[in-house]
Amino acid sequence: MLIDDPLPPDRESELTELGKLSHKRVPGRNRVRGSREAVMSMGRTEKEQARVHIRWMIRRDMPEVLQIETQSFEFAWTEEDFLRCLRQRNCIGMVAEHGEKVVGFMIYELHKAKLHIMNFAVHPQWRRLGVGAQMIVKLIGKLSSHRRTRVTLEVRETNLPAQLFFHKQDFRAVRVLRGFYGDSGEDAFLMEYRFGNAVPDEMEETVNRIAQFEEN
């Protein structure tokens, strides 16, 4: 849910009591291509040590989030796409902030046994500087051996930079989803991070959440 103020600290604990949540998902996406010229112009040595504050996404973040989205993806989400997802009770939005500037964001779903990344992006001038890795660390920190044990997402077959990025974060491709993306008919890889010795669950039906909302 997107609100004017950050979500309360007990938001996630409240959601864990909802019982079985929907297993329908949307493509998680992250392009980690760097802009060498932009990075050098901003001072590469200083930016290599950049640390970000990761917090709940609030309504006034939306213009910066949309700017990152349109600069990151050929088939970008619209503001309405974001709102459709964030209106769902089990949907969480977070941003990575450096100073007062939003330099990255992620949207994920809470399920009983996992977190599912629906959208993930870093500003072009802040890629390959540890921002995305810090957001992943934040997500992994929400896992536990007795509750949620996995993080999953879909990545376009042609998005090699994203595949390499998530592989570096210990994600593994576990399934090919044929014709997953309605905008291009492209296949997707379902990638997964497992906490500790988590045993993989039986594969669930995987669909594009945005397409599902449009049908409704």
C-alpha positions in Angstrom: 0.0 0.0 0.0 1.3 3.5 -0.9 0.5 6.1 1.7 1.6 9.6 2.7 3.7 8.4 5.6 5.9 5.3 6.0 4.1 2.0 6.9 4.2 1.2 10.6 6.9 -1.1 11.9 4.4 -3.9 12.6 3.2 -3.9 9.0 4.9 -7.2 8.1 4.0 -9.0 11.3 0.4 -8.1 10.6 0.6 -9.5 7.1 2.1 -12.8 8.2 -1.2 -13.6 10.0 -3.3 -13.3 6.8 -3.0 -17.0 6.0 -2.4 -18.3 2.5 -1.8 -15.5 0.1 -2.2 -15.4 -3.7 0.6 -17.1 -5.6 0.2 -15.0 -8.7 3.1 -12.8 -9.5 4.6 -10.2 -11.8 7.9 -10.1 -13.5 10.7 -8.9 -11.3 13.1 -6.7 -13.3 16.5 -5.2 -12.7 18.9 -3.7 -15.3 22.3 -3.2 -13.8 24.0 -1.7 -16.7 26.4 1.0 -15.5 27.0 4.4 -17.0 30.8 4.7 -16.8 30.9 8.3 -18.0 28.2 9.4 -15.5 29.9 7.6 -12.6 33.3 9.1 -13.4 31.9 12.6 -13.7 30.4 12.3 -10.2 33.6 11.1 -8.6 34.1 7.3 -8.8 36.3 6.9 -5.8 33.8 8.5 -3.5 30.8 6.8 -5.1 32.3 3.3 -4.8 31.8 3.6 -1.0 28.3 4.9 -1.3 26.0 3.8 1.4 22.2 4.1 1.2 19.3 4.2 3.6 16.6 1.8 2.7 13.1 2.8 3.9 9.4 2.4 3.2 8.3 3.9 -0.1 5.9 6.9 0.5 3.7 8.8 -1.9 6.1 11.7 -2.5 8.7 9.2 -3.8 6.7 8.3 -6.8 8.1 11.0 -9.3 11.7 9.8 -8.6 10.6 6.1 -8.7 8.9 6.7 -12.1 12.0 8.4 -13.4 14.2 5.5 -12.5 11.7 3.1 -14.0 11.5 4.8 -17.4 15.3 5.1 -17.5 15.8 1.5 -16.7 13.3 -0.5 -18.8 12.1 -0.7 -22.4 8.7 -1.8 -21.2 8.4 0.5 -18.2 5.6 0.3 -15.6 3.2 3.3 -15.5 2.2 5.1 -12.3 -1.1 3.1 -12.5 0.9 -0.2 -12.7 2.7 0.8 -9.5 -0.5 1.7 -7.8 -2.3 -1.5 -8.8 0.5 -3.5 -7.1 0.8 -1.3 -4.0 -2.9 -1.4 -3.3 -2.5 -5.1 -2.6 -2.3 -5.9 1.2 0.7 -8.2 0.8 2.7 -5.8 -1.5 5.6 -3.7 0.0 7.5 -0.8 -1.7 10.9 0.3 -0.5 13.4 2.9 -1.7 17.2 3.3 -1.4 18.0 6.9 -0.5 21.4 8.6 -0.6 21.1 11.9 1.1 17.7 13.2 0.0 17.8 11.5 -3.4 16.1 8.2 -4.2 18.6 6.2 -6.1 16.8 2.8 -6.3 13.6 1.0 -5.4 12.1 -2.4 -5.0 8.6 -3.8 -4.8 8.0 -7.2 -3.4 5.2 -9.5 -2.2 4.9 -11.2 1.1 3.9 -14.8 1.0 3.7 -17.4 3.8 7.0 -19.0 2.9 8.8 -16.5 0.7 9.3 -13.0 -0.6 8.7 -12.4 -4.3 10.4 -9.4 -6.0 8.1 -7.8 -8.6 10.2 -4.8 -9.6 13.7 -3.8 -8.8 15.8 -1.0 -10.2 18.7 1.4 -9.6 19.2 4.8 -11.1 21.6 4.6 -14.1 24.2 6.9 -12.5 24.2 4.7 -9.3 24.6 1.3 -10.7 27.6 -1.0 -9.9 28.1 0.9 -6.7 26.6 -1.4 -4.2 23.1 0.1 -4.1 21.4 -3.0 -5.5 23.4 -5.3 -3.3 22.4 -3.4 -0.2 18.7 -3.7 -1.2 19.1 -7.5 -1.6 20.8 -7.7 1.8 17.8 -5.9 3.3 15.4 -8.5 1.7 17.5 -11.5 2.8 17.5 -10.1 6.3 13.8 -10.6 6.4 14.1 -14.4 5.9 14.3 -17.0 8.7 14.6 -20.7 9.0 11.2 -21.2 10.5 9.0 -18.8 8.4 10.0 -17.3 5.0 13.0 -19.1 3.6 13.2 -17.9 -0.1 13.3 -14.8 -2.3 12.2 -15.3 -5.9 11.8 -13.2 -9.0 11.4 -13.4 -12.8 14.1 -12.1 -15.1 13.8 -11.6 -18.9 15.8 -14.2 -20.9 17.6 -11.4 -22.7 18.5 -9.4 -19.6 21.9 -10.9 -19.0 23.1 -8.0 -16.7 20.3 -8.7 -14.3 20.9 -12.5 -14.4 24.6 -11.9 -13.6 23.7 -9.4 -10.8 21.3 -11.8 -9.0 23.6 -14.8 -9.6 26.3 -12.8 -7.8 23.9 -12.3 -4.9 23.5 -16.2 -4.7 20.3 -16.5 -6.7 20.0 -19.5 -9.0 17.8 -20.0 -12.0 15.4 -22.8 -11.2 12.8 -22.7 -14.0 12.2 -21.3 -17.5 8.8 -19.6 -17.9 7.8 -19.8 -21.6 6.2 -16.7 -23.1 6.0 -15.1 -19.7 6.1 -11.4 -20.8 2.9 -10.4 -22.6 4.5 -7.2 -24.0 7.1 -9.1 -26.1 6.3 -12.8 -25.7 9.7 -13.3 -24.2 10.6 -16.1 -21.9 11.7 -15.5 -18.3 14.0 -17.3 -15.8 12.5 -17.8 -12.4 15.4 -17.1 -10.0 15.5 -18.0 -6.4 17.6 -17.4 -3.2 17.3 -20.0 -0.5 18.0 -19.3 3.2 20.2 -21.9 4.8 19.1 -25.4 4.0 15.6 -24.5 2.9 13.9 -27.2 0.8 12.4 -26.0 -2.4 8.6 -26.1 -2.5 6.5 -27.7 -5.3 6.5 -25.3 -8.2 3.5 -23.0 -8.3 1.7 -21.5 -11.3 3.5 -18.3 -12.3 1.6 -15.5 -14.0 2.1 -11.8 -14.8 0.3 -9.8 -12.1 -0.1 -6.7 -14.2 -1.8 -8.7 -16.9 -4.0 -10.2 -14.2 -5.1 -6.8 -12.9 -5.9 -5.5 -16.4 -8.2 -8.5 -17.0 -10.1 -7.6 -13.8 
